[in-house]
Structure formats: structure tokens, C-alpha cells
Amino acid sequence: MKSFKIGVVVDSFRLPPREGVLAAKAVGAEGIQIYGGSKTFAPELLDAAARREFRKFLDEHGLVLSALCGDIGNFMDPASNPARVARSKTIVDLAVDLGTTVVTTHIGSVPEDAASPVYAMLQGVCRELGRYATSKGVSFAIETGPETARSLRDFLDSLGVPGVGVNLDPANLVMVCRDDPVAAVATLAPYIVHTHAKDGRNLRPCDPEQVYAAFTDGTYPDLEKTLGGSPFVELPLGEGDVAWKPYLAALSAIGYDGFLTIEREEGEDRYGDIAKGVKFLRPLIT
């Protein structure tokens, strides 16, 4: 099996950036991912000196930046897309300065109908960002979840430009789309540049587009009430429905040897869950 590296999304700790980095080091991670558009860590908050200093801080603690998270809302609104694309480019620039070649994000829900105006709109956004990312030596990686792996692969193939990859989150596929992460690895193989290590379980069928739209505009609590409860639950690694051994074997089989970056978005003991997650993954990859 390929030798993977373990990372942590430091925002999962719900700590300031540097404290999150120290927590990632303490649980035994080799790298970190951080949100690049938050209120405490964003392009406009970090001048050239601050970027150099943060990169040095990672170096001093023996960590690398596995990816920069570029989530700033989706690209489903034509009126707001020009501003979102421009901001995404500044996040790509930040990634370069911080020493990573991957920016991850959710773009919205890709329609199954390739003739849909939304499909064409998302193609335009991704082509522009893909070209820009390529010019900077970066991959703009779409996170799995709002559509099946097959639909995402067809969309990526339609772009015809480099620079757009995949951040494979197996739990999102399980929880929202009820898709198989093991099969998704083979389907998305040419595009996978980063992965999240997350687990969860689907509780009832749901509409992925509706779910991710509600996450973006802050109405998810209302959607839960409408649905009679959450349609899924995120769980600590090893406690959900992701088949980890076959999933990791599938990643190894396609030659992926990058990061498994632990993300924990629920739970009261984030540090404890992440520390257990590192311990869960370590024997599976060594």
C-alpha cells in the first residue's frame, strides 16, 4: 500500500490559526489544511511578511500545508460570481505564498443535465479558475459531495482545461449522495489531488443540491426542521459507513500517496476525536 500522510483541518479544532497548528502537531499530524477566507486567516489579512512568517512557523514545527481551503460560498449565483472568482484568485495567490499547490472548494451542485444553464455557468467559472490556477502551478480542487462521483467526472472531463482537480471527501459521498467512495476513487482517479479523512452515515434520502444550498446561505437548521431531522450524521473516523480499508487500498491502487486530511465538523470534543482519528488511520497506512 502507498504511504499516505496524515493532515488535519486546523479549523476543526475551533482555535486561532497558530493554536490550531500546535494542536495538529500535538496529535501527530504531518500537515495541515486551513481556511483561506475566514475572519482570521485570509488574503487581505496577510501581507507578504505575514505569509512568510506563517510558512516559517509551519517549518519550525515540522509541518507542511497540505492544501488551502478556498470555500467562500458556491458559484450558483451569476450576479455574485465575478466577485467570488476574483476572491478565489487571491486565495490561489495566498496558496502559492504559503507553499501549497492545492486549493479546495465547493463550487455548488453540478446538474446532471449538461444542457442546463447552470452547468454552462459552472463550466465557465471552473475554466477561468483552472486556467488561473495552472498559471500559478496550483490545482483548484472541487470537493466531492453535492453530486455523485460519476456526475463530477463527466463535468471535469467537459472542461477541457488543466488546473481543476478533486478533493475527495468520502464521508460527503456517503452522507449526502449515498455514493460509494471506493468506486469513486476509480471514477475520479485522474483528478484526485487531495483527500479528506472524514466519516459519517446517511439516515434518510435527501436532495444534495438543497442540502448544500442551505449550508451556504445559513438556512440548514430550517431545512432540518422541514425534513424532520438531519438526513445524515458526521461521526469520528471508524464509526461511520466509510469502508476505510478498501477505500485506502483503492487510493493506493491509483498511485495516490498524498494527504488524508482529517476534518471534524461536529462533536463537542473535536481535539479528542481528531487525536483518535490519527490513531485510527496510522496502523492502516503503515
Sequence and secondary structure as in RCSB ss.txt:
>XXXX:A:sequence
MKSFKIGVVVDSFRLPPREGVLAAKAVGAEGIQIYGGSKTFAPELLDAAARREFRKFLDEHGLVLSALCGDIGNF
MDPASNPARVARSKTIVDLAVDLGTTVVTTHIGSVPEDAASPVYAMLQGVCRELGRYATSKGVSFAIETGPETAR
SLRDFLDSLGVPGVGVNLDPANLVMVCRDDPVAAVATLAPYIVHTHAKDGRNLRPCDPEQVYAAFTDGTYPDLEK
TLGGSPFVELPLGEGDVAWKPYLAALSAIGYDGFLTIEREEGEDRYGDIAKGVKFLRPLIT
>XXXX:A:secstr
    EEEEEGGGGTS HHHHHHHHHHTT SEEEEESSSSSS GGG  HHHHHHHHHHHHHTT EEEEEE  SS S
  TTTHHHHHHHHHHHHHHHHHHT SEEEE      S TTSHHHHHHHHHHHHHHHHHHHTT EEEEESSSS HH
HHHHHHHHH  SSEEEEE HHHIIIII   HHHHHHHHGGGEEEEEE EEEE S   HHHHHHHHHHT HHHHHH
HHTS SEEEE TTSSS  HHHHHHHHHHTT  SEEEE   S S HHHHHHHHHHHHHHHH 
